[in-house]
Amino acid sequence: MGYRRAAREAALKILFQFDFNPSDAEELIASFWRGHKASDRMRAFAEHLVWGVLEHRDEIDRLIGEAAENWRLERMSAVDRNVLRLATFEMLYLPDIPPQVSIDEAIELGKRFGSEDSGAFINGILDRIAHDQNLLPPRERVEEDG
């Protein structure tokens, strides 16, 4: 497993914990690393993701809420919600990562840590965010005959 995928998994676990215990983020992160081995590179990327999500969480949550028709953030599973936050942060703030890569990685995280429906759910919302933010080329319209 590449260091970025491992970092995304670690970031997801940290954000998941933070959802249930929104106390001191620095202590939560330090506590997480005491129980998990990681290369310096992986740890740095994971922490960059976590701090980025926390810093931009209001905007990220707003975008997810707008894209997730008929779903409120607090009604989503904690795994799905935090996978969406991670990928949305990547798409908006990490231009060196192609948006489609962020979406694909998020789908894999959802499949691994979420429910059997998580991959499709995450894909639909992130695809909408990416298109709404003009991060992906416009979809081709299919003309109907008749």
N, C-alpha and C positions, 0 to 999 in steps of 0.2 A: 504494500500500500504506500502510495506517495505521501510526502510530508503534508501537502495541502489537504488531502482527503482526511488524513489523521487529525490535522488541525481543525478541520470543520467538525469532525466528530467530537473532539474535545470541547470546542466552542459551544456546540449544541448541548452537551452535558452541563457545561457551566451555566449557560443561559436557562436551561431547564431548572436547575437548582435555584437560580436567582428568581425565577417566576414564583417559586414557592417560599422563598426566604429572601425577600428584597432588602437585605440589610447592607452591610459593608461589602461592596463589590471586591475591593482589594483583598479583604480577608477570605472571602469565598474563593477567589481565584487562587490565592496562596494555599488554602486548604485543599483545593482540587489537585494542585501539582504535588502536594506531599504524598498523595496516593497514586500518582500516575507518572510513569517515566516518559520522557519526551526529549527529543533533540532540541537544541537551542533554536534552530530554524522553525521547527514545528510549533514549539511553545510561543515564539514571537508572532507567528502568523495567527495562531489561535487567540492570543491576547489582543492582537490588532482587530480581529473580528468581533470579539466580545466587547471591547471598549467602543468600537465603532457603532455596533448595534445599540449599546446603552446611550451613547451620545446623541444618536439620531432616532431614538426609539419613537418619539412622538410623530415625526414625519413618516417613518417606516410604517408604523401602525395605521396611520391615516391612509396611506396608499393601499395597504393590505385590505383595510376595511372598505375602501371604495371599490376595489377589484373583487372582493368576496361578496357578491350579491347574496342577500338573504342569510349571511353568516356574520355574527358579531365575533370579534376577536376572543372575548372571554368565553364563548361557547365552543371554540375550536379546541382540539386536544392540545396540550402543552407542547407536545413534540411537533405537530404540524405548525403551530403558531411560531415556534422558535426557528424551525427550518425556514419558514417563509421570511422571518426577520433576517436571518443570516444571508439568504440569497438576495433579498431586496437590498440589503446593505452593499453586498458585493456588486450588484448591477449598477447601483447609483454612485458608489464611491471608490470602486477599484477598477479603473478603466483598463488596466493591464489584463484583466480577466474578461474574455468575451462573455456577453450575457447568456448565450446559449450554454456555455460551460457551467455557469452558476446555476442555471435551471436544471441541467442534467445532474449535477452533483446534488442539488436539493432533492430531486426525485429519488435518487439512490439513498440519501439519508432517510427520507420519508419511508421508503420501502423497508429499510433495515430497522428503523427504530419506531415506526408508526404502525398504523393498521394496514390491512390489505387495500384499503381505498386511499391511503395517504398519497401515493405516487401520483395518481390521476388528479386528486384534489389540489395538490401542490403545483402540478404542472399547469392546470387551468388558471390558477390565480397568478402565478409568476408570468405566464405568457401574456395575460391581460396587462399586468403592470409594465412589462417590457414594451409592449406595443403602445400603451398609453403614454409612456415616457419617451417614445421614439427611440428605443434602444435596439429594436429589431426592425428589419425591413417591413414595409407594409404587407399585409396578407393580400394575396391575389383574390379578387372577387370572382366568383363563379356566376356567370350570367345564366339566368333561367330562361329556357325557351317557352314560348307560348303565352 
